């Protein structure tokens, strides 16, 4: 199993979720074959953006930040590359530093009941 974690611009997250649904491996019920445990969290990245409309000032962090979404999912090894490609295409903005995708091996998982 793999964990895919992606940091995506706010205006691209809906496209990414649609691309995952359209892949045929993620059904958003978190019980799909090949892709499950999908979570989306709003995050702030302290980094200057080339586009000033993308950044704002965080009172908590006391600096300029870019608001993004962090998408996390667990998937079967055989669909990890396909899902990573789908995320990358749907999240693309044409600008440098538009986000990041990380993939990690899951060594052990325990379902909590």
Secondary structure, 3 states (H helix, E strand, C coil): CEEEEEEEEHHHHHHHHHHHHHCCCCCCCCCCCCEEEEEEEEEEECCCCCCHHHEEEECCCCEEEEEEEEEEEEECHHHHHHHHHHHHHHHCCCCCCCEEEEEEECCCCCCCC
